[in-house]
């Protein structure tokens, strides 16, 4: 069972790094035109879109990815807690 928790935590961590990489790619617009940029956009943008709908930008700063990362962390903790209770 410890392997299951390790895999879940690893998957959440990889997705968090994907979100961070996608955010950093927004600073260099040419990066989003690459194959990796398009792949990250297809994987990350569906998760970020609902947060962007409800959280307004502060000038030129989009804080919705920060809220999305916090929500993802809470989802990870919640899922691991539920699975620990079931085991």
Rosetta constraint file for C-alpha pairs under 8 A:
AtomPair CA 1 CA 5 HARMONIC 6.80 0.50
AtomPair CA 2 CA 6 HARMONIC 6.23 0.50
AtomPair CA 3 CA 7 HARMONIC 6.08 0.50
AtomPair CA 4 CA 8 HARMONIC 6.19 0.50
AtomPair CA 5 CA 9 HARMONIC 6.08 0.50
AtomPair CA 5 CA 80 HARMONIC 6.84 0.50
AtomPair CA 6 CA 10 HARMONIC 5.99 0.50
AtomPair CA 7 CA 11 HARMONIC 6.08 0.50
AtomPair CA 8 CA 12 HARMONIC 6.31 0.50
AtomPair CA 8 CA 76 HARMONIC 7.89 0.50
AtomPair CA 8 CA 80 HARMONIC 7.86 0.50
AtomPair CA 9 CA 13 HARMONIC 6.10 0.50
AtomPair CA 9 CA 76 HARMONIC 7.09 0.50
AtomPair CA 10 CA 14 HARMONIC 6.11 0.50
AtomPair CA 11 CA 15 HARMONIC 6.24 0.50
AtomPair CA 12 CA 16 HARMONIC 6.17 0.50
AtomPair CA 12 CA 72 HARMONIC 7.60 0.50
AtomPair CA 12 CA 73 HARMONIC 7.84 0.50
AtomPair CA 12 CA 76 HARMONIC 6.67 0.50
AtomPair CA 13 CA 17 HARMONIC 6.31 0.50
AtomPair CA 14 CA 18 HARMONIC 6.21 0.50
AtomPair CA 15 CA 19 HARMONIC 6.29 0.50
AtomPair CA 16 CA 20 HARMONIC 6.31 0.50
AtomPair CA 16 CA 69 HARMONIC 6.61 0.50
AtomPair CA 16 CA 72 HARMONIC 7.73 0.50
AtomPair CA 17 CA 21 HARMONIC 6.05 0.50
AtomPair CA 18 CA 22 HARMONIC 6.10 0.50
AtomPair CA 18 CA 40 HARMONIC 6.76 0.50
AtomPair CA 18 CA 44 HARMONIC 7.16 0.50
AtomPair CA 19 CA 23 HARMONIC 6.20 0.50
AtomPair CA 19 CA 40 HARMONIC 7.94 0.50
AtomPair CA 19 CA 44 HARMONIC 6.12 0.50
AtomPair CA 19 CA 65 HARMONIC 7.56 0.50
AtomPair CA 19 CA 69 HARMONIC 7.77 0.50
AtomPair CA 20 CA 24 HARMONIC 6.22 0.50
AtomPair CA 21 CA 25 HARMONIC 6.08 0.50
AtomPair CA 22 CA 26 HARMONIC 6.64 0.50
AtomPair CA 22 CA 37 HARMONIC 7.29 0.50
AtomPair CA 22 CA 40 HARMONIC 6.29 0.50
AtomPair CA 22 CA 41 HARMONIC 7.10 0.50
AtomPair CA 22 CA 44 HARMONIC 7.46 0.50
AtomPair CA 23 CA 27 HARMONIC 7.54 0.50
AtomPair CA 23 CA 65 HARMONIC 7.59 0.50
AtomPair CA 24 CA 28 HARMONIC 7.60 0.50
AtomPair CA 25 CA 29 HARMONIC 6.80 0.50
AtomPair CA 25 CA 31 HARMONIC 5.78 0.50
AtomPair CA 25 CA 32 HARMONIC 6.43 0.50
AtomPair CA 25 CA 37 HARMONIC 7.40 0.50
AtomPair CA 26 CA 31 HARMONIC 7.70 0.50
AtomPair CA 26 CA 32 HARMONIC 7.29 0.50
AtomPair CA 28 CA 32 HARMONIC 7.71 0.50
AtomPair CA 29 CA 33 HARMONIC 7.47 0.50
AtomPair CA 30 CA 34 HARMONIC 7.24 0.50
AtomPair CA 31 CA 37 HARMONIC 5.85 0.50
AtomPair CA 32 CA 36 HARMONIC 7.54 0.50
AtomPair CA 32 CA 37 HARMONIC 4.12 0.50
AtomPair CA 32 CA 38 HARMONIC 5.92 0.50
AtomPair CA 32 CA 41 HARMONIC 7.73 0.50
AtomPair CA 33 CA 37 HARMONIC 6.01 0.50
AtomPair CA 33 CA 38 HARMONIC 6.37 0.50
AtomPair CA 34 CA 38 HARMONIC 6.24 0.50
AtomPair CA 35 CA 39 HARMONIC 6.16 0.50
AtomPair CA 36 CA 40 HARMONIC 6.09 0.50
AtomPair CA 37 CA 41 HARMONIC 6.10 0.50
AtomPair CA 38 CA 42 HARMONIC 6.27 0.50
AtomPair CA 39 CA 43 HARMONIC 6.32 0.50
AtomPair CA 40 CA 44 HARMONIC 5.73 0.50
AtomPair CA 40 CA 45 HARMONIC 7.77 0.50
AtomPair CA 41 CA 45 HARMONIC 5.27 0.50
AtomPair CA 42 CA 46 HARMONIC 7.12 0.50
AtomPair CA 43 CA 47 HARMONIC 7.81 0.50
AtomPair CA 44 CA 48 HARMONIC 6.39 0.50
AtomPair CA 45 CA 49 HARMONIC 5.80 0.50
AtomPair CA 46 CA 50 HARMONIC 7.63 0.50
AtomPair CA 47 CA 51 HARMONIC 7.79 0.50
AtomPair CA 47 CA 68 HARMONIC 7.85 0.50
AtomPair CA 48 CA 52 HARMONIC 6.29 0.50
AtomPair CA 48 CA 64 HARMONIC 7.27 0.50
AtomPair CA 48 CA 65 HARMONIC 6.48 0.50
AtomPair CA 48 CA 68 HARMONIC 6.52 0.50
AtomPair CA 49 CA 53 HARMONIC 6.33 0.50
AtomPair CA 50 CA 54 HARMONIC 6.73 0.50
AtomPair CA 51 CA 55 HARMONIC 5.94 0.50
AtomPair CA 51 CA 64 HARMONIC 5.49 0.50
AtomPair CA 51 CA 65 HARMONIC 7.49 0.50
AtomPair CA 51 CA 67 HARMONIC 7.46 0.50
AtomPair CA 51 CA 68 HARMONIC 6.54 0.50
AtomPair CA 52 CA 56 HARMONIC 6.87 0.50
AtomPair CA 52 CA 64 HARMONIC 5.54 0.50
AtomPair CA 55 CA 63 HARMONIC 7.46 0.50
AtomPair CA 55 CA 64 HARMONIC 5.90 0.50
AtomPair CA 56 CA 62 HARMONIC 7.42 0.50
AtomPair CA 56 CA 63 HARMONIC 7.90 0.50
AtomPair CA 56 CA 64 HARMONIC 7.76 0.50
AtomPair CA 57 CA 61 HARMONIC 5.69 0.50
AtomPair CA 57 CA 62 HARMONIC 4.67 0.50
AtomPair CA 57 CA 63 HARMONIC 6.42 0.50
AtomPair CA 57 CA 64 HARMONIC 7.70 0.50
AtomPair CA 58 CA 62 HARMONIC 6.38 0.50
AtomPair CA 58 CA 63 HARMONIC 7.39 0.50
AtomPair CA 63 CA 67 HARMONIC 6.67 0.50
AtomPair CA 64 CA 68 HARMONIC 6.04 0.50
AtomPair CA 65 CA 69 HARMONIC 6.06 0.50
AtomPair CA 66 CA 70 HARMONIC 6.33 0.50
AtomPair CA 67 CA 71 HARMONIC 6.13 0.50
AtomPair CA 68 CA 72 HARMONIC 6.06 0.50
AtomPair CA 69 CA 73 HARMONIC 6.22 0.50
AtomPair CA 70 CA 74 HARMONIC 6.33 0.50
AtomPair CA 71 CA 75 HARMONIC 6.14 0.50
AtomPair CA 72 CA 76 HARMONIC 6.20 0.50
AtomPair CA 73 CA 77 HARMONIC 6.29 0.50
AtomPair CA 74 CA 78 HARMONIC 5.99 0.50
AtomPair CA 75 CA 79 HARMONIC 6.01 0.50
AtomPair CA 76 CA 80 HARMONIC 6.14 0.50
AtomPair CA 77 CA 81 HARMONIC 6.00 0.50
AtomPair CA 78 CA 82 HARMONIC 6.14 0.50
AtomPair CA 79 CA 83 HARMONIC 6.18 0.50
AtomPair CA 80 CA 84 HARMONIC 6.05 0.50
AtomPair CA 81 CA 85 HARMONIC 6.26 0.50
AtomPair CA 82 CA 86 HARMONIC 6.31 0.50
AtomPair CA 83 CA 87 HARMONIC 6.23 0.50
